[in-house]
Amino acid sequence: MQGEPEKQRSVIAMLEGIPDLLYGFADVGEDLPKDLKELPFAVSIGIPLSDAIMDPVVDGPNQVYYDAYRSVNERLDALTRQIQQAIEQTGYRAHAFASSERTDFVNVAGDFPHKTAAVKSGLGWLGRSSLLITRRFGPRVRISTVVTDLPLPVQDFSKTNFCGSCRRCVEACPAQAIVGNAWSQGVLRESLVDVRKCDAWKIKNYPQFDGLVCGVCVAVCPHGAKKKP
């Protein structure tokens, strides 16, 4: 039977071997639903979206972006299942959350907020849009989470946002759903964005994309478009 450090290393080696993957580890025990409290460690993963896909979305979503959105979600779901299986092979328990599955239709939410694990794992902070913002790719990433009872090497994370005085996402939001407040640790989603207003706009204006995507706030964020003037 492997020792605990060897089990950690085997999982980390698998993650390191996945191309273009962002990942980090977090303690999310206090954020989990009651039935998963015994799996307090999270593996947060992210896959970047290319500039070629995201740049045109400043003018609104298109079919290329929608197809990429669905494709990356499918890849994330495959990867989280792979990570779950790798952890279970070490003798520990794990649970993979779907990358983009709405289970609470009233509050427009899934079973677990991936952004919570991503921030606590050090991948980034939340912008005024309530999106995860990474230093390298800005918000041009899709994220997902696996939780486990395998003790993982959790590190301190930044509780600072680097949006400064920028309000590009607020001004560009076609639904006018972004409130405009700056994120800090403990700020509620409702203080940043009106998710119902955003959702209603997408359903009304983008039925060809099943009302699932907009992406304008993602495309205009300077942290994701640093090469542009």
N, C-alpha and C positions, 0 to 999 in steps of 0.2 A: 504493500500500500504506500502510495506516495506520501511524503510529508507535506505539510501546508505550504512551505515556500516553493516546493517543486510544483505543486498544483497551481499556485499563482503564476509561476513562470511559464507553465504550459499554456495557460490562457493568454498571457501577455504575448507570448511568441506567436500564437495564432492570430491575434489582433495585428501584430506587427507585419504579418505576412499578407494582409489584405490591402491591395493597392488603393490609394487615394482615401484612406479611412482616417477620420478624426476620432479619437477616443479618449476617455478619461474615466476615473473612478470616483464615486461619491458615497457618502452615508446619507441615505434618504429615509431611514426608518421612521422618522416623525411625519413624513409626507405620504406614507403608503396607506391604502385602505386596510381595514382591520384584518382581513383574511390573509394579507401578505406581510404583516408586521415582522414575521420571523425571517424575512429575506431583506435585511436592511441595506445591503451593499448594492450599488448600481454600476453597471457598465453603460456609459453613455456613448453612443456612436453617432457620427455624422458623415454625410456624403455631400461634397460640394456640387453645385450646379454651375455649368460653364458660363463664361461671359457671353459666348455666342448665343446661348439660349436666353440669358437674362437681360441683356442690353436692350433688345427691342420691346421688352415688357413695360418700359417707361410709358408707352402709349396704350397700355392695356394688355390683357392676356391674349395669347394666340394658340393655335393648335400645337405648335412645336413645344411651347412651354407646358401645355396641358399633358401632352404625351410624355414629356420628360418627368413631370410631377408624378404621374402614375408609375412610370418605369422605375424611378428612384425609390418610391415607396415600396414597390415589389421587391427591389433589391435589398432594402433595409429589412423587410420582413424575413427574407431568406437568410440574411446575415444574423439577425437576432435569434432565429431558430438554430442556426449553426453554433452560435455562442452558447445558447442554452444547453445544447447537446454536449458541447465540449466541457462545460462546467459539470453537468450531470455525470459525465464519464469519470470525473475525479472523485465522485462520491458525494458531492454537495448538491443542494437543490437550486433550481433556477426557474424563472418565469419570464418569458419574452412578451412585452406589450406590442400590440400592433402599432405600426408607425403612424397611421392616420385613420383611426376608426372612432366614429362618434357613438358613444354609448349613452350620453346624457344630452338629449335633444333640447331640453329646456334651457340648460346652461351652456350649450354648445361646447361640449367637452368630451374627452375620452376617459378611460379608466385611470389614467395617470398622466400628469403634465410632464412631457419629455423635457421641457425647458427647465424645470426644477432640477432634474438630474444633470442636465448639461451645464447649468450655471454652477452648481455645487461641485461638479467634476473639473471646473476650470476651463471649459471650452469657450466661455464668453460671458457676456452680460445681456440684459434685456434692454432693447431700445425703447423709445417712446411708443413705438408700434406694438410693444410686447413681444416682438420677435427676438430670438436669440441672435446676438451680433458677435461674430468671431473677429479677432484681430486680422486674420489672414484673408478670410472670404466675406467678411461682413455677414449679412443675413442670407447670403446665397448658399445655404446648406439646408438639407433635410436631416432630421434627427430621429433617433429611436432609443429604446432603453431595454435592458435586461436587468432584473433584480435577482439577488442570490444571497445565500448564507455563507458563501465562500468569503472569508475575510480578504479584502483587497487593499492595496496600498493607497489609501485615501490621503490626499494632501490638502493643505489649506488652499482656499480659492479666493479670488479677488471679489470684494463686495462693492467695487467701484464701477460706474459706467463711464464710457469714454465718448458719449454723444456730445458733451459740451453744450453749446447753445444751438446746435443744429436742429432745425425743424423741417427738414426736407420731406420726411415721411408724412408729417402732419399736414403740410401744405399740398402734397401731391395726392393724398388719399381721396379717391373719387366719391367715396361714401361719406366723407367727413366723419369717420368713425374714430379717429385717433384723437384722444383728448388733448394731448400735448404735454402732460406731466413727465418729468424725468423719473426713471426707475432708480430705486435703491432697495436694499435688502428689506423684505417684509411688505413692500408695496403690493397691493392687490391688483389683479388683472383689470378689474373694473375701473381702477383709477387711471389706467393707461389707454384702454380701448373699449369701445362699446361693441362687443362681439356680435350681439344680435343685429345691430345696425349694419355691420360689415356683412354678416351672413345674408341678411335680407337684400342688400345691394347686389351681391353675387348671384343670388337666385333670380332676381328680377332682370339683371343686365347681362348675365353670362350663362343663359340656359344651355347654349351649345357646349359648355364645359361642365354641365350638370350642377352649376352653381357652386363648384368646389374651389375654384381658384380666382385670384385677381393678380396679386404679385407686384402691383405698382410700388408699394412701399419697400418691397425687396429690391426692386430694380433701381430705385432712386437713391438708396442709402450710399453715402460717400465711402463708407468702410468697405463696401463691396465693389465700388467702381473707382478705385484709387487712381487707375491709369488715365481716367478721363478728366478733362479740365473742369 
